[in-house]
């Protein structure tokens, strides 16, 4: 088989200089990974290597798929086993891992930390770009790329749901990660904004790991993992993996 606190932590760990072109992709290795939260075994014995450009993760609620996603940048640490990103153990080298991996939550309010749109994007640059004028130019450029330039001085939490998710993505991308992990980023969005976020994830040069209940989003991906009861039960190209997942659900009462 193949939150806010996280955002604040990542922002204090000297991300790569945002004006450098991103180095696309990571090799993520999971070796016999177990995660126990409280009295519950959330993940059990997962071993996989993830290196494809577009990887999807699907599973029912409570299957462990979001926990699996959060392992990839050290938001969750394994109770047993190891997770390595480009050879870096997430347990021992969390700061270096988070310079490579950007994380997008399903609820953008969980990672918007500054009052205005421009300030929120600038927050991601405060450790890597010390020149105020250069930082302002970068912020303006990234807001324009994602259609948020007219909202630069607006209160971030008064944006629409779709605009908030675009802001969350922009604030992740501006720091130049190699891998973007998105945990159900379209769950709170209408169809129009779902398509907009999906298109953005499809066009960015970074490697993407997408967790989603929207199976249509996986159609153009390279690989899909199906998680069930804490284990990866299928790992294949999208069509056969999703077919397996549908059969799995059909067999359940």
C-alpha positions in Angstrom: 0.0 0.0 0.0 1.2 2.8 -0.9 -5.4 26.0 13.3 -4.3 29.1 14.1 -1.6 27.8 16.4 -0.2 25.9 13.5 -0.1 29.0 11.3 1.6 31.0 14.1 4.2 28.3 14.6 5.0 28.1 10.9 5.3 31.8 10.6 8.0 32.0 13.3 10.1 29.3 11.8 11.8 31.3 9.0 10.2 30.0 5.9 12.1 30.0 2.6 12.5 33.4 1.0 9.2 34.0 -0.8 10.9 35.5 -3.9 12.6 32.3 -4.7 10.8 29.9 -7.1 9.3 27.0 -5.1 11.1 23.7 -5.3 8.2 21.6 -6.4 7.4 18.4 -4.5 8.5 16.4 -1.6 9.0 12.7 -0.9 6.9 11.8 2.1 7.5 8.4 3.8 5.3 6.9 6.4 6.6 3.7 8.1 4.3 1.6 10.3 2.6 4.7 11.6 0.1 4.5 14.5 -1.7 7.4 16.0 -3.6 7.0 19.3 -5.7 9.9 20.5 -7.1 9.4 24.0 -8.5 5.9 24.1 -8.9 5.6 20.4 -6.5 4.2 17.8 -7.1 6.7 14.9 -4.5 5.3 12.6 -3.0 1.7 12.6 0.1 0.6 10.8 0.2 2.8 7.8 3.2 2.4 5.5 3.4 4.5 2.3 5.6 6.7 0.2 4.0 9.8 -1.3 5.8 11.5 -4.2 3.3 12.0 -7.0 2.3 15.6 -8.0 -1.4 15.2 -7.2 -2.6 12.8 -4.4 -6.1 12.4 -3.1 -7.2 11.0 0.2 -10.8 9.8 0.7 -12.7 8.1 3.5 -15.8 8.3 5.6 -16.1 10.6 8.6 -14.0 9.3 11.4 -11.9 7.1 9.1 -8.6 8.8 10.0 -8.1 10.6 6.8 -7.7 14.1 8.3 -5.3 12.7 10.9 -3.3 11.2 8.1 -3.1 14.6 6.4 -2.0 16.3 9.5 0.9 13.9 10.0 2.4 15.3 6.8 3.5 18.6 8.3 3.8 17.6 11.9 0.4 19.0 13.1 0.0 15.4 14.5 2.9 13.3 15.5 2.8 9.5 15.3 2.4 7.6 18.6 4.5 4.9 17.0 6.4 4.7 13.7 7.9 7.5 11.7 6.9 10.2 9.2 9.6 11.7 7.1 9.4 14.6 4.6 12.5 14.7 2.3 14.2 12.5 4.9 13.3 14.8 7.8 11.6 13.2 10.7 8.5 15.3 11.7 9.1 14.5 15.3 12.7 15.8 15.4 12.7 18.4 12.6 9.3 20.0 12.7 10.5 23.5 11.8 12.3 22.3 8.7 9.3 20.2 7.6 6.9 23.2 8.0 9.1 25.2 5.7 8.4 22.6 3.0 4.7 21.8 3.7 1.8 24.3 3.8 -1.5 23.3 5.3 -5.0 24.5 4.4 -7.9 23.8 6.8 -11.5 23.2 5.9 -12.5 26.3 7.9 -10.4 29.3 6.8 -11.3 31.2 10.0 -9.0 28.6 11.7 -5.9 30.1 10.0 -6.8 33.8 9.3 -4.9 35.5 12.1 -4.6 39.2 11.1 -7.3 41.9 10.9 -7.1 42.8 7.2 -6.6 40.8 4.0 -3.2 42.3 3.2 -1.9 42.0 6.7 -2.8 38.3 6.8 -0.7 37.6 3.7 2.1 39.8 5.0 2.1 37.8 8.3 3.4 34.8 6.4 6.3 36.8 5.1 7.4 38.6 8.3 10.3 36.2 9.0 11.5 35.8 5.4 11.2 39.3 3.9 12.4 42.1 6.2 12.3 44.9 3.7 8.8 46.5 4.1 8.6 47.8 0.5 9.5 44.4 -0.9 7.0 42.7 1.3 4.3 45.1 0.3 5.0 44.4 -3.4 4.9 40.7 -2.8 1.6 41.0 -1.0 0.1 43.1 -3.7 1.2 40.7 -6.4 -0.2 37.6 -4.7 -3.5 39.3 -3.9 -3.8 40.3 -7.5 -3.0 36.8 -8.7 -6.0 35.4 -6.7 -8.5 38.3 -7.3 -8.2 39.7 -3.8 -6.4 43.0 -4.6 -9.6 45.0 -4.3 -10.1 43.7 -0.8 -6.6 44.3 0.5 -7.7 46.7 3.3 -10.9 44.9 4.1 -11.5 43.1 7.4 -10.5 39.5 6.6 -13.3 37.9 8.6 -15.9 39.9 6.7 -15.0 38.3 3.4 -17.3 35.7 1.8 -16.6 32.0 2.5 -15.0 31.6 -0.9 -12.9 34.7 -0.5 -11.7 33.6 2.9 -10.6 30.2 1.5 -8.7 32.0 -1.3 -7.1 34.2 1.3 -6.1 31.2 3.4 -4.6 29.5 0.3 -2.8 32.7 -0.7 -1.3 33.1 2.8 0.1 29.5 2.5 1.4 29.8 -1.1 3.2 33.2 -0.5 5.7 31.5 1.7 6.8 29.1 -1.1 6.0 25.6 0.2 7.0 22.6 -1.9 3.9 20.6 -0.8 0.4 21.9 -0.1 -1.8 19.7 2.1 -5.5 20.7 1.9 -7.9 19.1 4.3 -11.4 19.4 2.9 -10.9 23.0 1.6 -14.2 23.1 -0.2 -16.5 21.7 2.5 -18.0 25.1 3.4 -18.1 26.4 -0.1 -20.9 26.7 -2.7 -20.4 25.1 -6.2 -18.9 28.2 -7.8 -16.3 28.7 -5.1 -15.6 24.9 -4.9 -14.7 25.0 -8.6 -12.6 28.1 -8.1 -10.6 26.5 -5.2 -10.3 23.2 -7.1 -9.0 25.1 -10.2 -6.4 26.9 -8.1 -5.2 23.6 -6.6 -5.0 22.1 -10.0 -2.9 24.9 -11.5 -0.3 25.7 -8.8 3.1 24.2 -9.4 3.4 22.7 -5.9 2.7 19.1 -5.1 -0.8 18.7 -3.6 -2.3 16.3 -1.2 -6.1 16.8 -1.1 -8.5 15.3 1.5 -12.1 15.6 0.3 -15.5 14.0 0.3 -16.0 15.5 -3.2 -14.9 12.6 -5.3 -15.2 14.6 -8.6 -12.2 16.6 -7.5 -10.0 13.5 -7.7 -10.7 12.9 -11.4 -7.4 14.4 -12.7 -5.2 13.2 -9.8 -2.3 10.8 -10.1 -3.2 8.6 -7.1 -5.9 8.2 -4.5 -5.7 6.6 -1.1 -8.8 5.2 0.6 -8.7 5.3 4.4 -11.1 3.1 6.4 -11.0 2.5 10.2 -7.5 3.9 10.5 -5.9 2.0 7.7 -5.2 2.6 4.0 -7.4 -0.1 2.4 -6.9 1.0 -1.3 -4.2 2.9 -3.1 -4.5 3.2 -6.8 -5.3 5.6 -9.7 -8.5 7.6 -9.1 -11.0 5.5 -11.0 -10.3 2.1 -9.4 -9.6 3.7 -5.9 -12.9 5.6 -6.0 -14.8 2.6 -7.3 -13.4 0.6 -4.4 -14.5 3.3 -2.0 -18.0 3.4 -3.4 -18.3 -0.4 -3.0 -17.1 -0.1 0.5 -19.8 2.4 1.4 -22.5 0.4 -0.4 -21.6 -2.6 1.8 -22.1 -0.7 5.0 -25.7 -0.4 6.5 
